[in-house]
Amino acid sequence: MMHTTRSIHRLALSLVAPLALAATACAQSAISDIKVDNTPLPPTTTTYAPIVDKVSPCVVTISTTKNVRLSDNPYARDPFFRRFFGIPEEEEDSADRTPRRNQPRAGSDKPRKQASGLGSGVIVTPEGHILTNNHVIDGADDIVVTLGNEKREYKATKVGGDPDADIAVLKIDGEKFPAITFTDSDKLRIGDVVLAVGNPFGLTRSVSAGIVSSTGRGNMSGMRMAVYENYIQTDASINPGNSGGALVDIEGRLVGINTSIFSRSGGNEGIGFAVPSNLARGIMESILKHGRVVRGFLGIGLQDVDENVAEKLKYKGSTGAVVTQIEPKSPAEKAGLRLGDVVVEVEGHKVQDGRDLQLYVASLNPGAKVAVKVSRDGQEKSFNVELAERRPARPLASGAAPSKPDPDPDVLDGVTVSDLDAQTRKEFNVAEDVKGALVTRIDADSPSAEAGIKVGDVIQEIDRQPVTDAGQAVQLSEKMKTEKKVLLLVSSKGASRFVTIERKD
């Protein structure tokens, strides 16, 4: 037995040794393929205080007031709306503790000045020009800007606004103001550190830190916040009151204007969005130069390239934008573009998709002659296109957005319309055979809103007279100034209906 045991032991050793050597060889081979870097990490920033000290004087609080009738405003019954804007709670019945929603307060039919909102802004010139979101000051009768810890207050005037990108420019008068420094937002990288500076919930000089989560965001999960969307996404906390505030890089330079959040709870969930500083700056410069935002216009409807469409169009690329509509007499038609062309390049800019093409063309000046490259049936073709100016939306009635309350408001006040073109038809899903003026904005407390008119509706007739475009709608509405009631024919989601608009007394 002893001999047998030693034999087994020697056999075991004879097997183990080669296996051990083989395992060692494999381990050495595997380790040699792994990248290892044991150099110490470089020194990191332990405080953002110097950046905050640099930026904070440039970030202001914006408070607005608006004359409203609480009984006419549907949002005034919303408890969250009332708490958020400081509107007193509705009276309750002492017996069942239910709100008296159908019993107006004494004097509630008279206009009352109520706190309409609280937001942020960024001083961008020493002369006192301020960038903010258009939705922060939209419809305000009075705008007050508060600066610094000493809380100096200035009455601000609205120089101009751009609802299509949610940017507005304000002006305050006074001494030389601290102005923020811009930087090229196109050079932002995913992972760059950014700070959001603003006044969330009215808490002034609040700062949150995060990173750039993504760039070039638009139409997230079907959520449409503006016509021109090219957002910076960040996980820096953005909450109500941050709108219009600064998003800055690690050097304290402006890279974006904080504008919105994506949230299922209504609070911050780590997904915030900012308008890039390049876009905001271009809008501001256009407003200061022209008094309005001037954008280039091709006159085409677009869709993104997908594998099936590319195959049928004999297009071998994966980027670009397919022309799906061409507006009559548009720059695109005059230049010779056709349905099914895939736009791959404009003035040297490589087109990624339809939204990219829309943003790039909008950034160009009307009248500019640009080189457009397309793929047509698999062959590359070039065109010289002279851009037109994109027509802005127009107020349907002269008092649609008055600076002061109109003592004799028109029945159609509070409605803004624009012409129907290839882009707006696609955006609002309006059929080609529908003619009229597209409703692009409507005040919540206007008679038209109460009658059921909504953004995206098409006004086809006013007082039984056909409407072909926004200009004609404005002319017809002017003739209705003295009318107490006006009959509209409105197309909504492919179906037409008559709607009676009654002026408030």
C-alpha positions as CSV (number, residue, x, y, z in Angstrom):
1,M,0.0,0.0,0.0
2,M,2.9,2.4,0.8
3,H,4.4,1.7,-2.7
4,T,1.1,2.3,-4.3
5,T,0.5,5.6,-2.5
6,R,4.0,7.0,-3.4
7,S,3.4,6.0,-7.0
8,I,0.0,7.9,-7.1
9,H,1.7,10.9,-5.4
10,R,4.5,10.9,-8.0
11,L,1.9,10.7,-10.7
12,A,0.0,13.6,-9.3
13,L,3.1,15.7,-9.1
14,S,4.0,14.8,-12.7
15,L,0.6,16.0,-13.8
16,V,0.4,19.1,-11.7
17,A,3.7,20.6,-12.7
18,P,3.0,20.9,-16.5
19,L,-0.5,22.2,-15.7
20,A,0.9,24.9,-13.4
21,L,3.4,25.9,-16.1
22,A,0.7,26.1,-18.7
23,A,-1.5,28.2,-16.4
24,T,1.3,30.5,-15.7
25,A,2.0,30.9,-19.4
26,C,-1.7,31.6,-20.1
27,A,-1.8,34.2,-17.3
28,Q,1.3,35.9,-18.6
29,S,-0.1,36.0,-22.1
30,A,-3.5,37.4,-20.9
31,I,-1.9,40.0,-18.7
32,S,0.3,41.2,-21.5
33,D,-2.8,42.1,-23.5
34,I,-4.4,44.2,-20.8
35,K,-3.7,48.0,-20.8
36,V,-2.6,49.1,-17.3
37,D,-1.8,52.7,-16.4
38,N,-0.7,53.3,-12.8
39,T,0.3,56.9,-13.1
40,P,-1.2,59.2,-10.5
41,L,-4.3,61.2,-11.4
42,P,-3.6,64.9,-12.2
43,P,-4.7,67.4,-9.6
44,T,-8.5,68.0,-9.7
45,T,-10.5,71.1,-8.9
46,T,-11.6,71.0,-5.3
47,T,-13.8,74.0,-5.4
48,Y,-15.9,75.9,-8.0
49,A,-16.0,79.0,-5.8
50,P,-13.8,81.2,-8.1
51,I,-16.1,80.3,-11.1
52,V,-19.2,81.2,-9.1
53,D,-17.7,84.5,-7.9
54,K,-17.0,85.3,-11.5
55,V,-20.4,84.4,-13.0
56,S,-22.9,85.2,-10.2
57,P,-22.8,89.0,-10.7
58,C,-23.9,88.5,-14.4
59,V,-26.9,86.3,-13.5
60,V,-30.1,88.2,-12.5
61,T,-33.6,87.5,-11.2
62,I,-36.5,88.3,-13.5
63,S,-40.0,88.8,-12.0
64,T,-43.0,89.6,-14.2
65,T,-46.5,90.7,-13.6
66,K,-49.5,90.5,-15.8
67,N,-53.0,91.9,-15.7
68,V,-55.4,88.9,-15.6
69,R,-58.9,88.1,-14.7
70,L,-58.6,85.1,-12.3
71,S,-62.1,84.0,-13.1
72,D,-61.3,83.9,-16.9
73,N,-58.0,82.0,-16.5
74,P,-58.4,78.2,-16.5
75,Y,-55.1,77.8,-14.9
76,A,-56.1,79.9,-11.9
77,R,-58.2,76.9,-10.6
78,D,-55.1,74.7,-10.6
79,P,-53.9,74.4,-7.0
80,F,-50.3,73.8,-8.1
81,F,-50.4,76.9,-10.4
82,R,-51.8,79.0,-7.5
83,R,-49.1,77.9,-5.0
84,F,-46.3,78.3,-7.6
85,F,-47.2,81.8,-8.5
86,G,-48.4,82.9,-5.1
87,I,-52.1,83.3,-5.9
88,P,-54.3,82.9,-2.8
89,E,-56.2,79.6,-2.5
90,E,-59.9,79.5,-3.5
91,E,-62.4,79.8,-0.7
92,E,-63.9,76.6,0.6
93,D,-67.4,75.8,1.7
94,S,-67.3,75.3,5.4
95,A,-69.7,72.4,5.2
96,D,-68.0,70.0,2.8
97,R,-64.6,71.8,2.4
98,T,-65.0,71.8,-1.4
99,P,-63.8,74.8,-3.5
100,R,-66.5,77.2,-4.7
101,R,-65.4,76.9,-8.3
102,N,-68.7,78.2,-9.8
103,Q,-69.0,81.2,-7.5
104,P,-66.7,84.0,-8.5
105,R,-65.2,86.2,-5.8
106,A,-66.5,89.8,-5.5
107,G,-64.8,91.9,-8.1
108,S,-63.2,88.9,-9.8
109,D,-64.4,90.1,-13.2
110,K,-62.1,93.1,-13.0
111,P,-58.5,92.8,-14.2
112,R,-56.1,92.1,-11.3
113,K,-52.3,92.3,-11.3
114,Q,-50.9,89.0,-10.2
115,A,-47.4,87.7,-10.0
116,S,-47.0,85.9,-13.3
117,G,-43.7,84.3,-12.9
118,L,-40.1,84.2,-11.6
119,G,-37.1,83.3,-13.7
120,S,-33.5,84.1,-14.4
121,G,-31.5,86.0,-17.0
122,V,-27.9,86.6,-18.0
123,I,-26.3,90.1,-18.6
124,V,-24.4,89.8,-21.8
125,T,-23.3,93.4,-22.5
126,P,-22.0,96.2,-20.2
127,E,-24.9,98.4,-21.6
128,G,-27.4,96.1,-19.9
129,H,-28.7,93.7,-22.5
130,I,-30.0,90.5,-20.9
131,L,-30.6,87.1,-22.4
132,T,-33.4,84.9,-21.0
133,N,-36.1,82.5,-22.2
134,N,-39.0,83.9,-24.1
135,H,-41.5,81.9,-22.0
136,V,-40.2,83.7,-18.9
137,I,-41.4,87.1,-20.0
138,D,-44.0,86.2,-22.6
139,G,-47.2,88.3,-22.2
140,A,-45.8,90.2,-19.2
141,D,-47.1,93.8,-18.6
142,D,-44.2,94.7,-16.3
143,I,-40.7,93.1,-16.0
144,V,-38.4,93.8,-13.1
145,V,-34.7,92.7,-13.0
146,T,-32.9,92.2,-9.7
147,L,-29.1,92.3,-9.5
148,G,-26.7,91.0,-6.9
149,N,-26.8,90.5,-3.2
150,E,-27.8,94.1,-2.7
151,K,-30.9,93.3,-4.7
152,R,-30.9,96.4,-6.9
153,E,-34.0,96.5,-9.0
154,Y,-34.3,97.8,-12.5
155,K,-37.4,98.1,-14.8
156,A,-36.6,96.1,-18.0
157,T,-37.9,96.6,-21.5
158,K,-38.3,93.8,-24.0
159,V,-36.1,94.4,-27.0
160,G,-37.4,91.4,-28.8
161,G,-38.3,87.7,-28.5
162,D,-38.1,84.5,-30.5
163,P,-40.8,81.9,-29.5
164,D,-39.4,79.5,-32.1
165,A,-36.2,79.1,-30.1
166,D,-37.5,80.3,-26.7
167,I,-35.0,83.2,-26.5
168,A,-35.7,86.8,-25.6
169,V,-33.6,90.0,-25.2
170,L,-34.2,92.5,-22.4
171,K,-32.6,95.9,-21.7
172,I,-32.0,97.7,-18.4
173,D,-30.6,101.2,-18.1
174,G,-28.0,102.2,-15.6
175,E,-24.2,102.2,-14.9
176,K,-21.8,99.8,-16.6
177,F,-23.0,96.3,-15.8
178,P,-20.9,93.1,-15.3
179,A,-21.3,91.0,-18.5
180,I,-20.6,87.3,-19.0
181,T,-18.2,86.0,-21.5
182,F,-19.4,83.8,-24.4
183,T,-17.6,80.7,-25.7
184,D,-18.1,78.4,-28.7
185,S,-20.9,76.0,-27.7
186,D,-20.2,73.8,-30.8
187,K,-16.9,72.7,-29.1
188,L,-18.7,71.3,-26.0
189,R,-17.9,67.6,-25.5
190,I,-20.1,65.0,-23.7
191,G,-18.6,64.7,-20.3
192,D,-17.4,68.3,-19.9
193,V,-18.1,69.8,-16.5
194,V,-20.8,72.6,-16.5
195,L,-22.5,74.7,-13.8
196,A,-26.1,75.9,-13.9
197,V,-26.5,79.3,-12.2
198,G,-29.9,80.8,-11.6
199,N,-32.7,81.3,-9.1
200,P,-34.7,78.1,-8.7
201,F,-37.9,78.5,-6.7
202,G,-36.7,82.1,-6.1
203,L,-33.6,81.0,-4.3
204,T,-31.1,83.6,-5.7
205,R,-27.5,82.9,-6.6
206,S,-28.0,79.1,-6.6
207,V,-25.5,76.9,-8.3
208,S,-25.5,73.3,-9.3
209,A,-22.8,71.2,-11.0
210,G,-22.9,68.4,-13.5
211,I,-21.7,67.4,-16.9
212,V,-22.8,67.6,-20.5
213,S,-24.9,64.5,-20.9
214,S,-25.4,65.0,-24.7
215,T,-25.6,67.7,-27.4
216,G,-27.8,68.3,-30.3
217,R,-31.0,67.1,-28.6
218,G,-34.4,67.7,-30.2
219,N,-37.9,66.3,-30.2
220,M,-37.1,64.1,-27.2
221,S,-39.7,61.2,-26.9
222,G,-42.1,63.3,-29.0
223,M,-41.7,66.3,-26.6
224,R,-41.6,69.4,-28.7
225,M,-40.5,72.5,-26.8
226,A,-39.7,74.8,-29.7
227,V,-39.5,74.9,-33.5
228,Y,-35.7,75.2,-33.5
229,E,-34.3,72.6,-31.1
230,N,-30.6,72.0,-30.6
231,Y,-30.4,71.5,-26.9
232,I,-27.4,70.8,-24.6
233,Q,-28.5,68.1,-22.2
234,T,-27.0,68.2,-18.7
235,D,-27.5,66.5,-15.3
236,A,-26.8,69.8,-13.5
237,S,-30.0,70.5,-11.5
238,I,-32.5,72.7,-13.3
239,N,-35.7,73.6,-11.6
240,P,-38.6,76.1,-11.9
241,G,-36.9,79.6,-11.7
242,N,-33.7,78.4,-13.4
243,S,-35.2,79.2,-16.8
244,G,-33.2,81.8,-18.5
245,G,-30.2,81.3,-16.3
246,A,-26.6,80.6,-17.3
247,L,-25.0,77.3,-18.1
248,V,-21.2,77.8,-17.9
249,D,-18.1,75.8,-18.5
250,I,-15.2,75.2,-16.1
251,E,-13.8,78.6,-17.0
252,G,-17.1,80.4,-16.3
253,R,-17.9,81.1,-19.9
254,L,-21.4,81.0,-21.2
255,V,-22.2,77.8,-23.1
256,G,-26.0,77.8,-22.8
257,I,-29.3,79.4,-21.6
258,N,-31.1,77.0,-19.2
259,T,-34.6,76.4,-20.6
260,S,-36.4,73.3,-19.5
261,I,-36.4,69.8,-17.8
262,F,-37.6,66.4,-18.8
263,S,-39.5,65.1,-15.8
264,R,-42.3,62.7,-14.9
265,S,-42.6,64.0,-11.4
266,G,-42.5,67.7,-12.1
267,G,-39.1,68.1,-10.3
268,N,-35.5,67.7,-11.3
269,E,-34.6,64.1,-12.4
270,G,-31.2,64.8,-13.8
271,I,-32.3,65.6,-17.3
272,G,-32.1,69.3,-18.1
273,F,-31.8,71.3,-21.4
274,A,-30.2,74.5,-22.4
275,V,-30.2,76.5,-25.6
276,P,-26.6,76.6,-26.9
277,S,-24.9,80.0,-26.5
278,N,-24.1,80.1,-30.3
279,L,-27.8,79.9,-31.1
280,A,-28.8,82.4,-28.4
281,R,-26.1,84.8,-29.5
282,G,-27.1,84.7,-33.1
283,I,-30.8,85.4,-32.2
284,M,-29.8,88.3,-30.0
285,E,-27.6,89.9,-32.7
286,S,-30.4,89.5,-35.3
287,I,-32.9,91.2,-32.9
288,L,-30.5,94.0,-32.1
289,K,-29.7,94.6,-35.8
290,H,-33.1,94.0,-37.5
291,G,-35.6,94.4,-34.7
292,R,-36.6,90.8,-35.3
293,V,-35.1,87.3,-35.9
294,V,-34.2,86.9,-39.6
295,R,-33.8,83.4,-40.8
296,G,-33.0,81.8,-44.2
297,F,-35.6,79.8,-46.0
298,L,-35.5,77.0,-48.6
299,G,-39.2,76.1,-48.8
300,I,-39.0,72.3,-48.5
301,G,-40.4,69.6,-46.4
302,L,-38.0,67.0,-45.1
303,Q,-37.6,63.6,-43.5
304,D,-34.6,61.7,-42.2
305,V,-32.9,59.0,-44.3
306,D,-33.6,55.4,-43.4
307,E,-32.4,52.2,-44.9
308,N,-35.5,51.4,-46.9
309,V,-35.9,54.9,-48.3
310,A,-32.2,55.1,-49.2
311,E,-32.4,51.9,-51.1
312,K,-35.4,53.0,-53.2
313,L,-33.7,56.4,-53.9
314,K,-30.4,54.6,-54.8
315,Y,-28.7,56.6,-52.1
316,K,-25.7,54.8,-50.5
317,G,-25.2,57.2,-47.5
318,S,-26.7,57.1,-44.1
319,T,-26.9,60.8,-43.3
320,G,-28.8,63.6,-45.1
321,A,-32.3,64.8,-45.5
322,V,-34.9,63.7,-48.0
323,V,-37.0,66.3,-49.8
324,T,-40.7,65.4,-49.3
325,Q,-42.4,68.7,-50.3
326,I,-41.4,71.8,-52.3
327,E,-43.4,75.0,-51.8
328,P,-44.4,76.7,-55.0
329,K,-42.2,79.7,-56.0
330,S,-39.8,78.9,-53.2
331,P,-36.0,79.1,-53.5
332,A,-35.8,75.3,-53.7
333,E,-38.3,75.2,-56.7
334,K,-36.6,78.0,-58.5
335,A,-33.2,76.3,-58.1
336,G,-34.5,73.0,-59.5
337,L,-34.7,70.8,-56.5
338,R,-37.1,67.8,-56.8
339,L,-39.0,65.5,-54.6
340,G,-36.9,62.5,-53.6
341,D,-33.6,64.5,-53.6
342,V,-31.4,63.8,-50.7
343,V,-29.7,67.0,-49.4
344,V,-26.2,65.9,-48.3
345,E,-24.4,69.3,-48.1
346,V,-25.2,73.0,-47.8
347,E,-22.4,75.5,-48.3
348,G,-19.8,72.9,-47.2
349,H,-21.9,71.9,-44.1
350,K,-22.4,68.1,-44.0
351,V,-26.1,67.5,-43.4
352,Q,-26.8,64.9,-40.7
353,D,-30.6,64.8,-40.8
354,G,-33.7,67.0,-41.4
355,R,-33.4,68.9,-38.1
356,D,-29.8,69.6,-38.8
357,L,-30.6,71.0,-42.2
358,Q,-33.4,73.1,-40.8
359,L,-31.2,74.6,-38.1
360,Y,-28.3,75.3,-40.5
361,V,-30.4,77.0,-43.2
362,A,-32.2,79.1,-40.5
363,S,-28.8,80.4,-39.4
364,L,-28.0,81.8,-42.8
365,N,-29.0,85.2,-44.1
366,P,-31.9,85.7,-46.5
367,G,-30.6,86.6,-50.0
368,A,-27.4,84.5,-49.5
369,K,-26.5,82.4,-52.5
370,V,-25.6,78.9,-51.2
371,A,-24.2,75.8,-52.8
372,V,-26.5,72.8,-52.2
373,K,-25.4,69.3,-53.0
374,V,-28.0,66.5,-53.4
375,S,-28.1,62.9,-54.4
376,R,-30.6,62.3,-57.1
377,D,-31.2,58.7,-58.3
378,G,-27.7,57.8,-57.0
379,Q,-26.0,60.7,-58.8
380,E,-24.6,63.8,-57.1
381,K,-25.9,67.1,-58.3
382,S,-25.1,70.7,-57.2
383,F,-27.4,73.7,-57.2
384,N,-27.0,77.4,-56.4
385,V,-29.9,78.5,-54.3
386,E,-30.7,82.1,-53.3
387,L,-32.4,81.9,-49.8
388,A,-35.5,83.8,-49.0
389,E,-36.6,85.0,-45.5
390,R,-38.7,82.7,-43.5
391,R,-42.0,84.4,-42.8
392,P,-42.6,85.0,-39.1
393,A,-45.9,84.3,-37.3
394,R,-48.3,87.3,-37.2
395,P,-50.8,88.4,-34.6
396,L,-54.3,87.8,-35.8
397,A,-55.6,90.9,-34.1
398,S,-53.7,94.1,-33.4
399,G,-54.0,93.7,-29.7
400,A,-52.8,90.1,-29.5
401,A,-49.9,90.9,-27.2
402,P,-50.5,94.4,-25.9
403,S,-47.9,96.1,-23.6
404,K,-50.9,97.5,-21.7
405,P,-54.4,96.2,-21.2
406,D,-56.6,97.1,-24.1
407,P,-59.7,98.9,-22.8
408,D,-61.7,97.7,-25.9
409,P,-60.2,94.4,-26.8
410,D,-60.9,92.8,-30.2
411,V,-62.9,89.6,-30.3
412,L,-59.9,87.8,-31.9
413,D,-57.3,89.2,-29.6
414,G,-54.8,86.6,-28.3
415,V,-54.3,84.6,-31.5
416,T,-51.2,84.5,-33.6
417,V,-51.1,82.9,-37.0
418,S,-48.6,82.1,-39.8
419,D,-48.7,81.0,-43.4
420,L,-48.9,77.3,-44.2
421,D,-45.7,76.0,-45.9
422,A,-44.1,72.7,-46.4
423,Q,-42.4,72.8,-43.0
424,T,-45.4,73.9,-40.9
425,R,-47.7,71.4,-42.8
426,K,-45.3,68.6,-41.8
427,E,-44.9,69.8,-38.2
428,F,-48.6,70.1,-37.5
429,N,-49.7,67.3,-39.8
430,V,-51.8,69.6,-42.1
431,A,-52.9,68.1,-45.4
432,E,-52.0,69.7,-48.7
433,D,-55.6,70.5,-49.7
434,V,-56.2,72.5,-46.5
435,K,-55.9,76.2,-47.1
436,G,-55.9,79.0,-44.5
437,A,-53.9,80.5,-41.6
438,L,-52.2,78.3,-39.1
439,V,-52.7,79.1,-35.4
440,T,-49.2,79.1,-33.9
441,R,-49.9,80.7,-30.5
442,I,-53.0,81.4,-28.4
443,D,-53.4,83.1,-25.0
444,A,-55.0,80.8,-22.5
445,D,-57.4,83.5,-21.3
446,S,-58.5,84.7,-24.7
447,P,-62.1,84.3,-26.1
448,S,-60.7,82.1,-28.9
449,A,-59.1,79.7,-26.4
450,E,-62.3,79.5,-24.4
451,A,-64.1,78.6,-27.6
452,G,-61.8,75.7,-28.2
453,I,-59.3,77.1,-30.7
454,K,-55.8,75.5,-30.3
455,V,-52.3,75.7,-31.6
456,G,-52.2,73.7,-34.9
457,D,-55.7,74.6,-35.9
458,V,-56.1,76.2,-39.4
459,I,-58.5,79.1,-39.8
460,Q,-60.2,78.7,-43.1
461,E,-62.9,81.4,-42.9
462,I,-63.6,84.5,-40.9
463,D,-67.2,85.7,-41.0
464,R,-67.9,83.4,-44.0
465,Q,-65.0,84.9,-46.0
466,P,-62.3,82.5,-47.2
467,V,-58.8,82.8,-45.7
468,T,-55.8,81.9,-47.8
469,D,-52.9,83.1,-45.7
470,A,-51.9,84.9,-42.5
471,G,-51.9,88.3,-44.1
472,Q,-55.5,87.9,-45.3
473,A,-56.5,86.6,-41.8
474,V,-55.1,89.8,-40.2
475,Q,-56.9,92.0,-42.7
476,L,-60.3,90.3,-42.1
477,S,-59.8,90.3,-38.3
478,E,-59.3,94.1,-38.5
479,K,-62.7,94.4,-40.1
480,M,-64.2,92.6,-37.1
481,K,-63.0,95.1,-34.5
482,T,-66.5,96.3,-33.7
483,E,-68.2,92.9,-33.8
484,K,-69.3,91.2,-30.6
485,K,-69.4,87.8,-32.2
486,V,-67.4,86.3,-35.1
487,L,-67.9,83.0,-36.9
488,L,-64.8,81.0,-37.8
489,L,-64.5,77.9,-40.0
490,V,-61.6,76.0,-38.4
491,S,-59.8,72.8,-39.6
492,S,-58.5,70.6,-36.8
493,K,-56.9,67.2,-37.3
494,G,-58.4,66.9,-40.8
495,A,-62.0,67.8,-39.8
496,S,-63.6,71.3,-40.2
497,R,-66.1,72.9,-37.8
498,F,-67.7,76.3,-37.3
499,V,-66.8,78.1,-34.1
500,T,-68.4,81.3,-32.7
501,I,-66.0,83.6,-30.9
502,E,-67.7,86.1,-28.5
503,R,-65.9,89.1,-27.1
504,K,-65.7,89.6,-23.4
505,D,-67.5,92.7,-22.0
